[in-house]
Amino acid sequence: MNTIIIADDHSMTLLGMQNYLKDIGYEVIGAYTDGESAYLNAKKMQPDVQILDINMPILSGLEVLEN
């Protein structure tokens, strides 16, 4: 099973994606509202997939992937 983390600074989008992915059988191991939290937890948890918003506080989704 693929493990996934999600990061989006819009809470409705974040919750909707998280619920949808869980409903279709994916394991969402983290959901974050800023890039720094997503980055730090991705390093620790090593998810198979990261779904990242491009424009977020502290670090953008692109900056998370670059590091």
N, C-alpha and C positions, 0 to 999 in steps of 0.2 A: 504494500500500500504506500502511496506517495504521501509524505508529510509536507505540509504547506504552512507558511506564515504569510500574513496579509498586513499591509500598512497603507493607511489612507487617513487623512486628517478630517474627513467628513464622516461623522459617526453613523449616519444612515447607510451610506455606501459600505462602510466597513462591516456593519452588522448584517446587511443584506448579503454581501459576498460570503461572509462566514457561515450564515445559515444555509445558503444555497449549496455551498461546497460540502457541508456536513450532510445535507439531505441527499446528495448524490453519491455519498460514500467516501469522501476524502477526509483525512485526518488533519484538521486545522490545529496546529500546536501553538499558535500565537497570533494575536491581532493587536496592532499598534497604531497610535495616532501621530507618530512623528518618526522621521528617518533615523534618528540616533537610537531610539529604542529598538527599531527593526534591525539595525546594523548590529548592535551589541548582542541581541538575542539570536540572530541568525548565526553569528560566530559561535555562540555557545551551543545551540541546538542542531545546527547543520541540517536544515530542512532540504527536502528534495526540490521544492519549488518555492519561489518567492514572488508574490504578487504585490507590486509596489506602485503607489501613486507617484507621478513624476514631481509634482509640486507639494512638498510637505515642509513643516517647520524643522529647523535645525539642519537636517540633511535631506536633499531631494532623493527620489528613488534612484536616479542615475548615480548620484554620489554614493549611495549605499552599495550599488553593484560594482562601482569602481574600486571600492576598498575591499 
